[in-house]
Amino acid sequence: MNSSADTAPSAGIDPSGQAGRPEAALLPGQGSPPGGAGPDGSAVDPVVERFHFLVNAPALFNAVVTALEWDVFGHLSAHPGASFEELRAAVGVPAHSLRVLLHAVCTTGLLERGPDGGYRNAPAAAELLAPDGPDSWRHILTGWREIYYPAFSRMSEALAAGTNLALDAHPGDEPTLYRRLAHDPEREAVFHRSMSAFTLKSLDALVETEEFATVRHLLDIGGGDGTTSARLLARHPGMRSTVFDIPSVAQLAADAKAEAQDRIRLHSGDLFTDPFPPGADAVLFSHVLEIFSGGQITELLAKAHAVLPSGGRVFVYGYNASDDETRGWYSARLSLYLNVLASGQGMAYPARDYEEWMRRAGFDAVRTLTGYPYEHGLTIGTKP
């Protein structure tokens, strides 16, 4: 990262180690490993290999999500080596449709078919796609398919206009996706279920960060359904939290509040027009600031600075593009989503940008912890 970056222990599967390293990107089912030998013995360009996968990826992505919907991975977890007929009986779709789908998913390498014709989850699928807990990829990918990815067909138009034109697919006249989803509670629930599931993928590493051990009252700005606060409070019994978000989202945190009893307080408000509630000794922006421009981010950090006591800290957690802005698959996807659909601005900024904005807002002792899963970083500043 940069001269002020430290390293924090990562948790779980961390694809961030592969982002931007072509030699690390193995594309199952597409011939030789990148950099190896092709069918005619010639060298395989890893970028060309990745290109061939990329241009087919939209269809294959949807095939994987369909397999999740039909619980193919779950069934094979319980019945490894199941035959085609066994799978068809379990799924209940036409034989030809299942044949087409299984072929597609097998080409990704996520399913394997043995010499006897039986199907099994590949190790990666057994770990990533078979489980059905609150952090399941089933929730994540369903949200991406239903909300994120349809917007990308408007990418050229939206980026050329410099605004989130794909937002017009959602009812309302509010300027961001987050506010418009309040008009569609069912879709809003899908969205936040997807967001929470992906948050859980990187949350353990955040929760274990030692800097939180001394926090007594956390102000969780844009805390959504309370997932992050609930996990932090479970790890740190002496901590309490105030979750600040717009009214329709704050209601989603009711379950987290009930679980934590009197240690979580819900405070509804608008990030920019309403004051932050006082009394906290730390402010957390988790997956929030990337939505906004640099000027808006500085404004929000200044609001955090104003409500903190001397020695209070601000934490910014989220995706970080590499400092040279050439690496990071997840940060690239998020940045495009923000500009095409969510807010029409923002990006997964490099950590050095957050460090500069913190200093402008009045914080010092600014530093960034790196090594978190899925290209995440934690930037910390202290109020003098």
Salt bridges, closest charged atoms under 4 A:
ASP6 OD2 - ARG367 NH1 3.10
GLU23 OE2 - ARG21 NE 3.82
GLU69 OE2 - ARG145 NH2 2.22
ASP71 OD1 - ARG138 NH2 3.11
GLU85 OE1 - ARG88 NH2 3.06
ASP132 OD1 - ARG138 NE 3.06
GLU157 OE1 - ARG154 NE 2.82
ASP168 OD1 - ARG154 NH1 3.10
GLU174 OE2 - HIS183 NE2 2.90
ASP204 OD1 - ARG231 NH2 2.25
GLU208 OE2 - ARG235 NE 2.94
GLU211 OE2 - ARG367 NH2 2.49
ASP270 OD2 - ARG179 NH2 2.38
ASP323 OD1 - ARG352 NE 3.75
ASP324 OD2 - ARG327 NH1 3.09
GLU325 OE2 - ARG352 NH2 3.40
ASP353 OD1 - ARG352 NH1 3.12
GLU356 OE2 - ARG360 NE 3.17
